[in-house]
Amino acid sequence: MTEETPSDPSDEQPDPTVDDGAAAHPARPTPAVRVDFSQLAPFAEVARQLGEQATRMIAGIREQLDHAAATAAEGAAATAAAAAAAAASDPSWLAELQRTVRTQVTCDFGPVLGHVLAQNQLQFAKVQQLLAGLRQVIPENLRDLQAGDHEKVFQLTAEDGTSLAWAPRVAIVRELLAADGLEARSTVLVDHAVEIAEDVEASLATVALPQHQALRTLLLEAAAAVRRGLFGPAQAAASNAFDTTVNVHILEFLALDGPNTKDATRKHFRPTDDWGDITFAELELVLVGGGIATAYKRWSRGEGQPSFNRNGTAHQVDDGAYSPAHAIRALLLAQATLRWLDAAVSAAATEDAA
């Protein structure tokens, strides 16, 4: 019989069989970006004209080819090969075909497009702002990845119980994505421990609010411990900073109502297990916090998770919860959640002041 970890309110686990609906995933404080695309209706007219032009062009090509075939058929006494050669040697139909294609493709499109651009500059500016806003929700160290790699980042963080938001640098992220399995990724993390500590320190420089400075200082100490190879102390410090950030500060910031608010806080960062269901509004959340729920899985003696686990770190020091790679994962996850919180609280204060 295995010995269960003593009950701890911070160990609450989401029930994967329960769908709490939209209420379990409250909207972020940042307002949604909306663009009135109705002003882009002239593009529909351009598309219609292009369709008509394509139809006319195809009809013209068919007419010219039919003419060429008829010309070849008139030489009944000649062989089929000779007729085809004669048709090919007659440049008149080919020249007419070229004129048809050239005329139909360019018909009226330039002036119409110029009119659309002139009349919709404001809407194009809004679209550019929208695209820029969507880019901003992706942490900067992940912006140079291919679109499909963001799904791999989400899967990796959910499997390992970590975060790759804002740190480490993209070159290390690419190595992690290329590694085959958790153990291989653990090797990458430990091999780049000093660089990752540097990246975390640089990221934490953006944490500016006074109420977050104690957590920031503890994480800087954890990063310093990683630099020196003191992985046990680093994991303990980072894990506790992470737990305080999520279960105290983020919980208070989200101000969720009802029972199991800790579960709801963790679900806020991982609203779905299906990448195809993730909206742009949720993109930053899953890239920052895809590993949060994994880090809070229950830990039973002798049956601990291979991923980084906050509960194992706190309750089962002697049962395999600690490793150099998990120390780095704890550090990465803690800095990501703290940096997200600091930016979110600052943004909310700015909106309230406005």
Backbone hydrogen bonds, N-H to C=O, Kabsch-Sander energy under -0.5 kcal/mol:
donor,donor_aa,acceptor,acceptor_aa,energy
4,E,2,T,-0.6
5,T,299,W,-0.6
11,D,8,D,-2.9
12,E,9,P,-1.2
18,V,15,D,-1.9
19,D,17,T,-0.5
20,D,18,V,-0.7
23,A,20,D,-0.5
24,A,21,G,-1.4
25,H,22,A,-1.7
34,R,32,A,-0.5
37,F,35,V,-1.2
39,Q,36,D,-0.9
40,L,37,F,-1.9
41,A,38,S,-1.3
43,F,40,L,-2.0
44,A,41,A,-1.9
45,E,41,A,-0.9
46,V,42,P,-2.0
47,A,43,F,-2.8
48,R,44,A,-2.3
49,Q,45,E,-2.5
50,L,46,V,-2.6
51,G,47,A,-2.2
52,E,48,R,-2.3
53,Q,49,Q,-2.7
54,A,50,L,-2.7
55,T,51,G,-2.1
56,R,52,E,-2.4
57,M,53,Q,-2.8
58,I,54,A,-2.6
59,A,55,T,-2.3
60,G,56,R,-2.6
61,I,57,M,-2.6
62,R,58,I,-2.5
63,E,59,A,-2.3
64,Q,60,G,-2.3
65,L,61,I,-2.5
66,D,62,R,-2.6
67,H,63,E,-2.1
68,A,64,Q,-2.2
69,A,65,L,-2.5
70,A,66,D,-2.4
71,T,67,H,-2.3
72,A,68,A,-2.1
73,A,69,A,-2.1
74,E,70,A,-1.3
75,G,71,T,-0.6
75,G,72,A,-0.8
76,A,74,E,-2.0
78,A,75,G,-1.1
83,A,79,T,-2.4
84,A,80,A,-2.3
85,A,81,A,-2.2
86,A,82,A,-2.5
87,A,83,A,-2.5
88,A,84,A,-2.3
89,S,85,A,-1.9
90,D,86,A,-0.8
90,D,87,A,-0.7
94,L,90,D,-0.6
95,A,91,P,-2.6
96,E,92,S,-2.0
97,L,93,W,-2.3
98,Q,94,L,-2.5
99,R,95,A,-2.2
100,T,96,E,-2.2
101,V,97,L,-2.5
102,R,98,Q,-2.7
103,T,99,R,-2.5
104,Q,100,T,-2.7
105,V,101,V,-2.4
106,T,102,R,-1.4
107,C,103,T,-0.7
110,G,106,T,-0.5
112,V,108,D,-1.7
113,L,109,F,-2.9
114,G,110,G,-2.5
115,H,111,P,-2.1
116,V,112,V,-2.3
117,L,113,L,-2.6
118,A,114,G,-2.3
119,Q,115,H,-2.2
120,N,116,V,-1.1
121,Q,118,A,-0.5
124,F,120,N,-2.3
125,A,121,Q,-2.1
126,K,122,L,-1.8
127,V,123,Q,-2.3
128,Q,124,F,-2.4
129,Q,125,A,-2.2
130,L,126,K,-2.4
131,L,127,V,-2.6
132,A,128,Q,-2.4
133,G,129,Q,-2.5
134,L,130,L,-2.4
135,R,131,L,-1.9
136,Q,132,A,-1.8
137,V,133,G,-1.0
138,I,135,R,-1.4
142,L,139,P,-2.4
143,R,140,E,-0.9
145,L,142,L,-1.1
149,D,146,Q,-1.2
150,H,146,Q,-0.8
150,H,147,A,-1.1
151,E,147,A,-0.6
152,K,148,G,-1.1
153,V,149,D,-2.3
154,F,150,H,-2.1
155,Q,151,E,-2.4
156,L,152,K,-2.7
157,T,153,V,-2.7
158,A,154,F,-2.2
159,E,155,Q,-1.9
160,D,156,L,-2.6
161,G,157,T,-1.9
162,T,157,T,-1.3
164,L,287,L,-0.7
172,I,169,R,-0.8
173,V,169,R,-1.9
174,R,170,V,-2.6
175,E,171,A,-1.5
176,L,172,I,-2.3
177,L,173,V,-2.4
178,A,174,R,-1.7
179,A,175,E,-1.3
181,G,179,A,-1.0
185,R,181,G,-2.0
186,S,182,L,-2.2
187,T,183,E,-1.8
188,V,184,A,-1.7
189,L,185,R,-2.4
190,V,186,S,-2.4
191,D,187,T,-2.5
192,H,188,V,-1.5
193,A,190,V,-1.5
196,I,192,H,-2.7
197,A,193,A,-2.3
198,E,194,V,-2.0
199,D,195,E,-2.3
200,V,196,I,-2.5
201,E,197,A,-2.3
202,A,198,E,-2.2
203,S,199,D,-2.2
204,L,200,V,-2.6
205,A,201,E,-0.7
205,A,202,A,-0.6
206,T,203,S,-1.8
207,V,204,L,-1.5
208,A,206,T,-0.8
212,H,209,L,-1.7
213,Q,210,P,-1.5
216,R,212,H,-2.2
217,T,213,Q,-2.6
218,L,214,A,-2.0
219,L,215,L,-2.2
220,L,216,R,-2.2
221,E,217,T,-2.0
222,A,218,L,-2.0
223,A,219,L,-2.4
224,A,220,L,-2.1
225,A,221,E,-2.1
226,V,222,A,-2.1
227,R,223,A,-2.1
228,R,224,A,-1.4
229,G,226,V,-1.4
230,L,225,A,-2.8
231,F,229,G,-1.4
234,A,230,L,-1.7
235,Q,231,F,-2.6
236,A,232,G,-2.3
237,A,233,P,-2.4
238,A,234,A,-2.6
239,S,235,Q,-2.6
240,N,236,A,-1.9
241,A,237,A,-2.2
242,F,238,A,-2.5
243,D,239,S,-2.3
244,T,240,N,-2.3
245,T,241,A,-2.3
246,V,242,F,-2.5
247,N,243,D,-2.7
248,V,244,T,-1.3
249,H,244,T,-1.8
250,I,245,T,-3.2
251,L,246,V,-1.1
252,E,248,V,-2.0
253,F,249,H,-2.4
254,L,250,I,-2.7
255,A,251,L,-1.3
256,L,251,L,-0.6
264,A,260,N,-2.0
265,T,261,T,-2.1
266,R,262,K,-1.9
267,K,263,D,-2.3
268,H,264,A,-1.4
269,F,265,T,-0.6
269,F,266,R,-0.9
270,R,266,R,-0.6
270,R,267,K,-0.6
275,W,273,D,-0.7
277,D,274,D,-2.0
278,I,275,W,-1.8
282,E,279,T,-0.8
283,L,279,T,-0.7
283,L,280,F,-0.7
284,E,280,F,-0.6
286,V,282,E,-2.3
287,L,283,L,-2.0
288,V,284,E,-2.5
289,G,285,L,-3.2
290,G,286,V,-1.3
291,G,162,T,-0.6
292,I,289,G,-1.7
293,A,289,G,-0.5
295,A,291,G,-2.1
296,Y,292,I,-0.9
296,Y,293,A,-0.7
297,K,294,T,-1.6
300,S,298,R,-0.5
301,R,3,E,-1.9
303,E,300,S,-2.9
308,F,160,D,-2.4
310,R,295,A,-3.0
311,N,295,A,-0.8
313,T,309,N,-2.0
314,A,310,R,-2.0
315,H,311,N,-2.6
316,Q,312,G,-2.4
319,D,316,Q,-1.9
321,A,316,Q,-0.9
327,A,323,S,-2.0
328,I,324,P,-1.6
329,R,325,A,-2.4
330,A,326,H,-2.8
331,L,327,A,-1.9
332,L,328,I,-2.5
333,L,329,R,-2.7
334,A,330,A,-2.3
335,Q,331,L,-2.3
336,A,332,L,-2.0
337,T,333,L,-2.2
338,L,334,A,-2.2
339,R,335,Q,-2.4
340,W,336,A,-2.3
341,L,337,T,-2.3
342,D,338,L,-2.6
343,A,339,R,-2.1
344,A,340,W,-2.6
345,V,341,L,-2.8
346,S,342,D,-1.9
347,A,343,A,-2.5
348,A,344,A,-2.3
349,A,345,V,-2.2
350,T,346,S,-2.0
351,E,347,A,-2.2
352,D,348,A,-2.2
353,A,349,A,-2.0
354,A,350,T,-1.8
